[in-house]
Amino acid sequence: MNTRSNKNYSILLLLAGTLLVGFSMGRWLFPLAAWIGPVLIMRYARDHKVGQGFLSIIAAYFLAFLIGFGAIWVSFGNGPLFAIILAVFYGLLWSLPYLADRLAGRRLTGFASTLVYPLVAATLEFVNIYTNPVGMWGATGFTQYGDLPLMQLASVTGMIGITFLLGWFASVANWAWENRMRGAKMLRGLAAFGGVVAAVYLFGFLRLNLAPTIETVRVAGITASPSRTLSQRLQELPDPDLASPAARPLIEAHWDAYFNETTREAQAGAKVVVWPELAGVGLASDEASHIARAQEVARQNGIYLAIPLLTEPNDSDSGQLSENKLLVIDPVGEIVMEHVKYGGRIFERNRIQGDGKLQTVDTPFGVLSGIICYDADYPAIVQQSGQNSTGLLLVPSSDWLEIHPLHTYMAVFRAIENGMSLVRQVEGGESIAVDPYGRVLAQTNFFGSTDRTLVAQVPVKHVPTLYTSIGNWFEWLLLAGFLFTIVWALVAGRKEN
């Protein structure tokens, strides 16, 4: 093969890898592509000089980010510029492990060199997740939604374990290619990696199939909005302000619909009813009457009623902040939990910031807790739910077409990590109920249904996990391994010199 052919082949490898990575994440979630794409990109990186290869890979991941997340971040209302800025940031972040592989990996001998890329990739993701104001958006593990045996790894290592495994596969595949003429050596390396992967899948298979039968409770999630949300209908009015005379009938009809459907589901046997985020919209002056009515409905029907309230100041020009909170009302009509939203503050600067301390409610059927929408994107905070033995986490949410169904799938990993069932009731997205193993109990698509009510028999007993018992042990182990590998590579480089 001549030089020109080699160059064309190399560019095709990079392009194919870029497209595979782009379509494995964000709106697309093609799990197999997330395994293969980095293999091809790493092959390109190793076949080129460090400088040229690194710049090309930054460009590749810039494009991959726009394919997977471009439409999502534009839809957040910040415009194309914000999406481009994020693409530059993530393009650089996701390219750094390839640079480390080229600089440090080549200084190590044997199969140990395959650990450089996954250690750096997982460590950088760990740091990004726990420092990034948008939380877990862009995390690699989400690409594997639907692979239930693999997803069980999150109960041991958190989602970072999946990131490490995917990265290790890319390194091992390239190492095997480079050692293809050394049959025995190559086979030993493949056997080591294959043994780990087999153990991960065996653990996942056993965890799913040996899970005990847990008593369930009937949970109903209600999205009473028609095809157009209340916000969309208000925007069509000459004066969309909540206090305007034209808006008042719409808001009261909206509340009536939710209370009527709550009563309907309670009479059908639901013991827990949850509404989506933004369902309880209203002015501060109306809040007390709406809460009193909700208490009466919960008491009359003997249910736990979870209602999110978006309370706006009476005077929109007052400079006061709105409040987005979740109330849980027990069967005697008492408010037993009040949670203020803490996540996504970067996008919602006009609201009160919650403290991130999760509350629980002891019920006859198990421990119940609740958070709101973006809150689930911060695993370090949600980890409290595993530590306080939550059996059912309610996550009322509000999404839109561009982040549907990804945002719902992201929340499922929190259930597996923390050993709890999760019900995410959504306006403008995918509503879902899953058990502590991530198995779907019920699912409703806002955009493809006429009745958006979600009903499921949900287990409410907490399942202990290693992730919540030991904490972020795996992340710190990765960080230690990363530092050790870098020092090892530096020492090996000096010996060569």
Backbone torsions as a table, in degrees:
resi	resn	phi	psi	omega
1	MET	NA	127.2	-177.2
2	ASN	-77.7	174.9	-175.1
3	THR	-61.5	-42.8	-179.8
4	ARG	-62.5	-42.0	179.2
5	SER	-64.1	-41.2	177.8
6	ASN	-60.0	-42.5	-179.0
7	LYS	-65.2	-44.2	178.8
8	ASN	-63.1	-41.5	178.7
9	TYR	-62.2	-42.5	-179.4
10	SER	-63.7	-43.0	179.0
11	ILE	-64.8	-39.1	177.2
12	LEU	-62.8	-38.6	176.3
13	LEU	-59.7	-47.3	-178.6
14	LEU	-64.3	-43.2	-179.8
15	LEU	-64.2	-44.2	179.2
16	ALA	-62.1	-43.9	178.9
17	GLY	-62.7	-40.3	179.2
18	THR	-61.9	-46.5	-179.8
19	LEU	-64.9	-40.3	179.1
20	LEU	-64.2	-44.7	177.9
21	VAL	-63.7	-44.7	-179.1
22	GLY	-59.9	-40.9	-178.3
23	PHE	-87.9	5.2	176.4
24	SER	-95.1	-8.1	-170.6
25	MET	-129.7	175.3	174.5
26	GLY	61.3	-121.6	-175.3
27	ARG	-73.6	-14.1	-166.9
28	TRP	-104.8	-48.6	177.0
29	LEU	50.7	69.8	174.5
30	PHE	-104.1	96.5	-169.2
31	PRO	-55.9	-43.9	-177.4
32	LEU	-62.7	-35.5	-179.4
33	ALA	-62.4	-30.9	179.9
34	ALA	-68.8	-22.7	175.5
35	TRP	-81.1	-41.9	-170.7
36	ILE	-84.0	-38.9	-175.3
37	GLY	-52.9	-52.4	-179.5
38	PRO	-63.4	-27.3	176.9
39	VAL	-60.5	-46.3	-178.4
40	LEU	-69.6	-39.5	179.5
41	ILE	-66.5	-39.0	178.2
42	MET	-65.8	-37.1	177.7
43	ARG	-60.9	-41.8	177.5
44	TYR	-61.7	-46.3	-177.0
45	ALA	-61.2	-40.7	-177.0
46	ARG	-75.6	-17.7	-179.8
47	ASP	-92.3	1.9	-177.8
48	HIS	-128.9	160.6	175.3
49	LYS	-61.5	153.6	-172.6
50	VAL	-56.0	-51.5	-175.7
51	GLY	-61.3	-51.7	-178.6
52	GLN	-63.6	-44.7	-178.5
53	GLY	-63.2	-42.4	-177.3
54	PHE	-64.9	-44.0	179.5
55	LEU	-63.4	-39.1	179.2
56	SER	-65.9	-36.8	-178.5
57	ILE	-73.0	-34.9	173.3
58	ILE	-58.5	-46.0	178.9
59	ALA	-62.6	-38.9	-179.7
60	ALA	-64.1	-44.6	-179.1
61	TYR	-74.7	-27.0	171.4
62	PHE	-59.3	-47.1	179.0
63	LEU	-67.3	-42.2	-179.9
64	ALA	-60.0	-41.1	178.9
65	PHE	-61.8	-44.6	-179.4
66	LEU	-64.1	-35.5	177.5
67	ILE	-64.6	-47.1	-175.3
68	GLY	-80.4	-38.5	-170.0
69	PHE	-123.1	-6.3	-174.8
70	GLY	-53.6	-52.2	-178.3
71	ALA	-64.7	-32.6	-179.5
72	ILE	-64.7	-49.2	-175.0
73	TRP	-75.7	-28.9	172.5
74	VAL	-64.2	-38.6	-177.3
75	SER	-69.9	-16.2	178.1
76	PHE	-67.6	-5.7	176.5
77	GLY	94.0	5.7	-178.9
78	ASN	-97.9	-2.7	175.9
79	GLY	81.4	172.9	-177.3
80	PRO	-60.8	-32.4	-177.5
81	LEU	-60.2	-42.1	179.9
82	PHE	-63.5	-41.4	178.9
83	ALA	-63.8	-38.0	179.8
84	ILE	-68.0	-41.9	178.2
85	ILE	-60.4	-44.7	178.0
86	LEU	-64.9	-37.4	179.2
87	ALA	-62.6	-39.1	177.1
88	VAL	-64.8	-44.9	-179.4
89	PHE	-61.5	-51.7	-177.5
90	TYR	-71.1	-32.1	176.0
91	GLY	-59.2	-43.0	177.5
92	LEU	-69.5	-45.2	-177.8
93	LEU	-59.9	-47.9	-176.6
94	TRP	-74.6	-15.2	178.7
95	SER	-86.0	-24.9	-175.7
96	LEU	-57.3	-38.1	177.6
97	PRO	-60.5	-31.9	177.4
98	TYR	-69.4	-37.3	176.8
99	LEU	-64.5	-43.2	177.8
100	ALA	-62.8	-38.3	178.9
101	ASP	-61.9	-40.2	-179.2
102	ARG	-73.5	-38.2	-175.1
103	LEU	-83.1	-41.5	-175.7
104	ALA	-99.6	-37.9	-175.5
105	GLY	-60.8	-36.4	-176.9
106	ARG	-72.8	-17.2	179.2
107	ARG	-84.3	-11.2	179.5
108	LEU	-100.5	147.7	-179.3
109	THR	-106.5	153.9	174.3
110	GLY	76.1	-165.1	-173.6
111	PHE	-67.9	-22.7	-179.9
112	ALA	-59.2	-25.6	-179.4
113	SER	-64.1	-21.1	-179.7
114	THR	-70.8	-12.7	-176.4
115	LEU	-84.9	-15.1	-175.5
116	VAL	-61.6	-55.8	-176.8
117	TYR	-58.4	-52.0	-178.4
118	PRO	-64.7	-34.6	178.6
119	LEU	-64.6	-44.5	-179.9
120	VAL	-68.4	-43.9	-178.7
121	ALA	-60.9	-46.7	-178.3
122	ALA	-69.8	-37.9	179.6
123	THR	-66.0	-44.4	178.4
124	LEU	-63.4	-38.3	178.9
125	GLU	-67.4	-39.6	177.1
126	PHE	-58.3	-49.2	-179.5
127	VAL	-64.3	-41.8	-179.0
128	ASN	-63.8	-44.1	-177.6
129	ILE	-60.8	-41.4	-173.9
130	TYR	-89.2	0.0	177.5
131	THR	-123.6	-17.4	-174.6
132	ASN	-77.6	129.3	-179.9
133	PRO	-65.2	-15.8	177.1
134	VAL	-93.7	4.3	175.8
135	GLY	74.2	-132.3	-170.6
136	MET	-89.6	8.3	179.1
137	TRP	-58.8	129.7	179.5
138	GLY	93.2	0.1	179.0
139	ALA	-67.3	142.4	-173.9
140	THR	-69.2	-35.5	-174.4
141	GLY	-59.3	-27.6	-179.0
142	PHE	-62.2	-22.8	-180.0
143	THR	-63.0	-18.6	-175.9
144	GLN	-99.5	16.7	176.7
145	TYR	-57.7	134.0	-179.5
146	GLY	103.8	-21.4	175.9
147	ASP	-89.2	81.5	-170.6
148	LEU	-58.6	-44.0	178.4
149	PRO	-59.2	-42.0	178.5
150	LEU	-68.6	-37.8	-179.4
151	MET	-61.5	-24.4	179.4
152	GLN	-64.3	-19.7	177.3
153	LEU	-58.6	-27.5	-180.0
154	ALA	-62.9	-23.8	179.0
155	SER	-72.9	-14.0	-179.6
156	VAL	-106.9	-49.9	-172.0
157	THR	-109.6	-3.3	-165.6
158	GLY	74.4	178.6	-174.9
159	MET	-68.6	-17.4	-179.4
160	ILE	-61.5	-28.9	178.8
161	GLY	-60.1	-36.2	178.4
162	ILE	-69.2	-39.9	176.6
163	THR	-58.7	-45.3	179.9
164	PHE	-62.0	-44.5	-177.3
165	LEU	-63.9	-42.6	178.4
166	LEU	-62.9	-42.8	179.5
167	GLY	-66.7	-38.3	179.9
168	TRP	-64.8	-37.4	178.2
169	PHE	-59.4	-43.0	179.4
170	ALA	-60.8	-43.6	179.9
171	SER	-66.0	-44.8	-177.3
172	VAL	-65.5	-40.8	179.9
173	ALA	-61.1	-42.3	179.1
174	ASN	-71.9	-38.3	176.6
175	TRP	-61.7	-41.9	179.0
176	ALA	-63.9	-39.8	177.8
177	TRP	-62.8	-42.1	-178.6
178	GLU	-71.2	-22.1	-179.6
179	ASN	-111.7	24.4	-176.1
180	ARG	-64.4	-22.3	179.5
181	MET	-87.0	-6.6	177.7
182	ARG	-109.1	78.5	-170.3
183	GLY	-50.9	-52.8	-175.5
184	ALA	-65.3	-44.1	-179.9
185	LYS	-62.6	-44.6	-179.4
186	MET	-62.7	-43.9	-178.2
187	LEU	-65.0	-35.6	178.1
188	ARG	-65.2	-41.8	178.0
189	GLY	-64.5	-45.1	178.7
190	LEU	-63.4	-36.4	179.2
191	ALA	-65.7	-40.0	179.1
192	ALA	-63.0	-48.3	179.4
193	PHE	-66.1	-43.9	-179.7
194	GLY	-61.0	-34.7	178.3
195	GLY	-65.0	-40.2	178.2
196	VAL	-65.5	-46.4	179.8
197	VAL	-61.8	-41.8	178.9
198	ALA	-62.1	-40.1	179.7
199	ALA	-65.0	-40.5	179.0
200	VAL	-62.4	-46.4	-178.8
201	TYR	-71.2	-34.5	176.8
202	LEU	-64.4	-43.6	176.7
203	PHE	-58.6	-46.7	-179.6
204	GLY	-62.3	-42.0	179.4
205	PHE	-63.2	-45.6	-179.0
206	LEU	-67.3	-40.4	-179.6
207	ARG	-62.3	-38.7	179.5
208	LEU	-72.3	-41.1	-172.2
209	ASN	-89.7	-16.1	177.5
210	LEU	-104.5	8.7	179.4
211	ALA	-63.2	131.7	-179.0
212	PRO	-70.6	156.5	174.6
213	THR	-73.8	128.3	-176.3
214	ILE	-116.5	139.8	177.6
215	GLU	-60.3	141.3	-175.7
216	THR	-114.9	163.7	173.7
217	VAL	-131.8	146.2	-179.2
218	ARG	-79.0	122.3	179.5
219	VAL	-118.9	136.7	177.2
220	ALA	-121.6	130.3	172.8
221	GLY	-107.7	130.7	-174.0
222	ILE	-116.5	125.8	168.3
223	THR	-122.6	98.8	-172.5
224	ALA	-86.4	-4.7	-178.4
225	SER	-65.5	144.5	171.1
226	PRO	-73.0	-165.2	-177.1
227	SER	-60.3	-26.1	175.1
228	ARG	-105.9	131.9	-178.7
229	THR	-70.5	166.2	177.7
230	LEU	-59.6	-39.8	179.2
231	SER	-59.8	-42.6	179.7
232	GLN	-65.4	-40.0	-179.9
233	ARG	-68.7	-35.8	177.9
234	LEU	-66.1	-37.0	-178.8
235	GLN	-66.1	-18.6	179.8
236	GLU	-82.4	-10.5	-179.3
237	LEU	-79.8	153.0	175.8
238	PRO	-57.3	-37.5	176.3
239	ASP	-127.2	100.8	-174.9
240	PRO	-78.6	0.4	-179.7
241	ASP	-59.3	139.3	-177.3
242	LEU	-60.4	-26.2	-178.1
243	ALA	-86.1	-5.7	-176.8
244	SER	-69.3	147.8	-179.7
245	PRO	-57.1	-34.9	-178.6
246	ALA	-71.8	-27.2	-177.1
247	ALA	-80.3	-29.0	-173.0
248	ARG	-57.9	-46.9	179.0
249	PRO	-62.0	-37.0	179.0
250	LEU	-63.5	-42.5	-177.7
251	ILE	-67.4	-43.6	-179.2
252	GLU	-66.8	-38.2	176.7
253	ALA	-65.0	-36.2	177.3
254	HIS	-61.8	-48.0	178.6
255	TRP	-63.7	-42.5	179.2
256	ASP	-57.5	-42.5	-179.1
257	ALA	-61.3	-42.4	-179.7
258	TYR	-68.1	-41.2	179.2
259	PHE	-67.4	-39.0	179.2
260	ASN	-64.2	-43.9	-179.8
261	GLU	-71.4	-30.2	175.3
262	THR	-63.0	-46.0	178.1
263	THR	-62.2	-41.3	178.7
264	ARG	-59.2	-46.6	-177.6
265	GLU	-72.2	-33.4	176.0
266	ALA	-64.5	-41.8	178.9
267	GLN	-68.3	-23.1	177.1
268	ALA	-83.3	-4.1	174.4
269	GLY	117.4	-0.2	180.0
270	ALA	-67.6	136.7	176.8
271	LYS	-101.7	-20.9	176.5
272	VAL	-130.7	130.6	177.2
273	VAL	-126.7	131.9	-179.5
274	VAL	-128.9	139.4	176.4
275	TRP	-101.5	162.3	177.4
276	PRO	-79.5	163.6	174.0
277	GLU	-56.8	144.8	179.8
278	LEU	76.4	-1.1	178.5
279	ALA	-65.1	-37.8	-177.2
280	GLY	-94.5	51.2	-178.7
281	VAL	-77.6	144.2	178.5
282	GLY	175.3	174.1	177.5
283	LEU	-83.0	158.4	179.2
284	ALA	-58.9	-35.0	-178.7
285	SER	-68.8	-18.6	-178.9
286	ASP	-98.3	-10.3	-171.1
287	GLU	-58.6	-46.6	-175.6
288	ALA	-60.1	-42.6	-179.0
289	SER	-68.7	-37.6	178.5
290	HIS	-66.4	-41.9	179.1
291	ILE	-65.0	-42.0	179.4
292	ALA	-60.9	-40.2	179.0
293	ARG	-66.8	-40.4	178.0
294	ALA	-63.3	-40.0	178.3
295	GLN	-62.3	-40.9	-179.8
296	GLU	-66.8	-41.2	178.5
297	VAL	-63.9	-42.5	178.0
298	ALA	-62.8	-42.7	-178.2
299	ARG	-67.8	-44.8	-178.1
300	GLN	-63.8	-32.0	-175.5
301	ASN	-103.4	-3.9	177.1
302	GLY	62.5	46.8	-176.0
303	ILE	-126.5	163.1	165.3
304	TYR	-90.3	119.7	-176.4
305	LEU	-114.5	120.4	179.6
306	ALA	-105.9	112.0	-178.4
307	ILE	-121.9	122.1	173.1
308	PRO	-80.8	135.4	179.3
309	LEU	-116.0	126.6	170.1
310	LEU	-108.2	100.1	-174.9
311	THR	-99.6	119.1	-179.6
312	GLU	-99.1	147.8	177.7
313	PRO	-62.5	148.2	-178.8
314	ASN	-60.0	-35.8	179.1
315	ASP	-111.3	111.0	-176.0
316	SER	-65.5	-16.7	-179.8
317	ASP	-97.7	7.9	-175.1
318	SER	-76.8	-17.5	-176.7
319	GLY	84.5	-2.0	178.2
320	GLN	-72.7	152.1	-179.0
321	LEU	-88.5	150.4	172.6
322	SER	-78.5	166.6	179.3
323	GLU	-129.3	125.7	179.7
324	ASN	-114.0	105.6	-174.5
325	LYS	-137.4	162.4	179.0
326	LEU	-117.5	125.7	174.5
327	LEU	-107.2	138.3	170.4
328	VAL	-114.9	123.7	-178.7
329	ILE	-110.7	131.9	-175.4
330	ASP	-87.1	176.3	-175.4
331	PRO	-65.6	-11.3	175.3
332	VAL	-100.1	4.9	175.3
333	GLY	90.5	11.5	179.6
334	GLU	-91.6	142.4	173.1
335	ILE	-78.6	114.5	-174.8
336	VAL	-109.1	-5.0	176.5
337	MET	-155.7	138.5	174.4
338	GLU	-137.6	112.6	-176.7
339	HIS	-117.6	127.9	177.6
340	VAL	-99.7	131.9	-176.5
341	LYS	-59.4	135.0	179.1
342	TYR	-115.2	-23.3	-173.4
343	GLY	-84.4	154.6	174.4
344	GLY	71.3	23.0	-177.5
345	ARG	-61.8	-27.8	-179.8
346	ILE	-61.8	-25.1	-179.3
347	PHE	-99.6	-15.9	-173.8
348	GLU	-129.8	67.7	-172.4
349	ARG	-75.1	-9.7	-177.2
350	ASN	-94.8	18.8	179.2
351	ARG	-125.1	161.9	178.0
352	ILE	-67.7	141.0	-179.1
353	GLN	-93.0	127.6	176.6
354	GLY	-74.2	164.7	-176.1
355	ASP	-88.8	-6.7	177.9
356	GLY	76.0	11.3	177.1
357	LYS	-95.8	113.7	-175.1
358	LEU	-80.1	139.1	179.5
359	GLN	-106.0	160.2	179.4
360	THR	-130.6	159.6	176.3
361	VAL	-129.2	122.6	175.0
362	ASP	-81.6	121.4	180.0
363	THR	-119.5	166.8	178.2
364	PRO	-60.6	-21.5	-176.5
365	PHE	-107.6	-2.1	178.3
366	GLY	149.0	-178.2	-179.1
367	VAL	-90.0	127.3	-177.0
368	LEU	-113.9	144.1	175.3
369	SER	-145.3	173.9	-178.5
370	GLY	-157.3	146.6	173.9
371	ILE	-138.2	-178.9	-175.9
372	ILE	-127.2	122.5	167.0
373	CYS	40.4	-105.4	-175.9
374	TYR	-56.5	-22.2	-179.1
375	ASP	-53.0	-34.0	-176.4
376	ALA	-72.0	-7.0	-178.4
377	ASP	-86.2	4.2	-177.1
378	TYR	-121.3	89.4	-172.0
379	PRO	-62.1	-30.9	-179.2
380	ALA	-63.9	-31.7	178.3
381	ILE	-82.6	-43.7	-179.0
382	VAL	-64.6	-22.1	178.8
383	GLN	-58.1	-22.0	175.3
384	GLN	-57.9	-32.9	-177.1
385	SER	-66.8	-31.6	174.8
386	GLY	-74.9	-35.3	-178.4
387	GLN	-73.5	-25.3	177.7
388	ASN	-102.2	17.5	172.9
389	SER	63.2	34.0	175.3
390	THR	-62.2	133.5	177.8
391	GLY	-102.1	-24.4	179.5
392	LEU	-141.0	121.3	177.1
393	LEU	-109.0	121.7	176.1
394	LEU	-94.3	132.1	-176.8
395	VAL	-131.1	76.6	174.7
396	PRO	-62.7	135.6	-171.2
397	SER	-144.3	162.2	173.7
398	SER	-136.5	117.8	-178.9
399	ASP	-120.9	-168.0	174.5
400	TRP	-152.0	174.3	-167.5
401	LEU	-54.1	-43.4	-172.2
402	GLU	-67.7	-27.8	179.9
403	ILE	-103.9	10.7	177.3
404	HIS	-97.1	135.2	-2.0
405	PRO	-96.4	9.9	-174.0
406	LEU	-52.4	-45.0	-174.1
407	HIS	-62.6	-33.8	176.2
408	THR	-70.2	-43.1	-179.6
409	TYR	-62.6	-34.0	178.6
410	MET	-59.7	-40.1	-176.7
411	ALA	-68.0	-26.7	-178.1
412	VAL	-60.3	-34.2	179.8
413	PHE	-63.9	-29.3	177.4
414	ARG	-64.9	-33.8	179.0
415	ALA	-65.2	-44.6	-178.7
416	ILE	-68.2	-44.5	-179.5
417	GLU	-57.5	-40.3	-170.3
418	ASN	-107.0	5.7	173.8
419	GLY	63.7	48.3	-177.9
420	MET	-143.9	155.5	170.8
421	SER	-76.1	156.3	-177.3
422	LEU	-141.0	132.7	174.3
423	VAL	-121.5	115.4	179.4
424	ARG	-111.9	102.3	179.9
425	GLN	-94.0	126.1	-166.7
426	VAL	-126.8	137.0	164.5
427	GLU	-99.4	124.9	179.7
428	GLY	81.4	32.1	-179.5
429	GLY	-172.7	-156.4	-176.2
430	GLU	-98.6	117.1	173.7
431	SER	-88.4	142.6	-174.9
432	ILE	-149.8	148.2	170.6
433	ALA	-126.6	126.0	179.9
434	VAL	-130.2	157.4	176.4
435	ASP	-90.0	-178.5	-176.5
436	PRO	-64.7	-5.3	179.7
437	TYR	-107.7	6.0	179.4
438	GLY	82.1	6.8	179.1
439	ARG	-75.9	131.6	-175.6
440	VAL	-75.1	125.7	178.1
441	LEU	-97.7	-32.1	177.7
442	ALA	-162.8	154.6	-175.3
443	GLN	-154.6	136.7	179.6
444	THR	-139.5	130.4	-179.1
445	ASN	-98.2	119.2	180.0
446	PHE	-57.6	-36.5	-173.0
447	PHE	-86.5	-10.5	-177.3
448	GLY	-122.1	15.6	-175.8
449	SER	-130.4	154.3	171.5
450	THR	-98.3	-37.9	172.3
451	ASP	-103.6	112.2	-174.6
452	ARG	-97.8	21.9	177.5
453	THR	-79.1	134.7	178.8
454	LEU	-111.0	126.3	-179.7
455	VAL	-129.3	131.3	-178.6
456	ALA	-151.7	149.7	169.3
457	GLN	-89.1	109.3	-168.5
458	VAL	-110.8	127.5	172.9
459	PRO	-64.8	140.0	-175.9
460	VAL	-126.3	19.2	176.1
461	LYS	-99.2	131.6	-180.0
462	HIS	-67.0	138.9	176.4
463	VAL	-110.6	112.6	-178.7
464	PRO	-60.5	141.9	176.7
465	THR	-129.5	154.1	177.9
466	LEU	-65.7	-32.7	-179.0
467	TYR	-59.1	-43.1	-178.7
468	THR	-85.5	-22.3	179.9
469	SER	-74.5	-40.0	-174.8
470	ILE	-104.9	-17.5	179.7
471	GLY	87.5	-148.0	-175.0
472	ASN	-85.5	45.3	-175.8
473	TRP	-61.0	-40.2	-175.6
474	PHE	-69.2	-40.0	178.9
475	GLU	-61.1	-43.5	180.0
476	TRP	-69.3	-32.7	175.2
477	LEU	-64.6	-41.2	177.1
478	LEU	-62.5	-43.5	-179.9
479	LEU	-62.0	-42.8	177.8
480	ALA	-63.6	-42.5	178.0
481	GLY	-63.4	-38.7	177.7
482	PHE	-61.4	-49.3	-179.5
483	LEU	-63.7	-41.0	179.2
484	PHE	-63.1	-42.1	-178.8
485	THR	-65.4	-40.5	179.4
486	ILE	-63.5	-44.8	178.9
487	VAL	-63.1	-41.9	179.4
488	TRP	-60.6	-43.9	-179.6
489	ALA	-64.8	-39.2	178.5
490	LEU	-65.6	-41.9	177.5
491	VAL	-63.5	-43.1	179.4
492	ALA	-63.8	-36.6	179.2
493	GLY	-66.3	-39.5	178.6
494	ARG	-65.6	-39.1	178.7
495	LYS	-62.3	-36.1	178.9
496	GLU	-66.6	-34.0	-178.8
497	ASN	-80.4	NA	NA
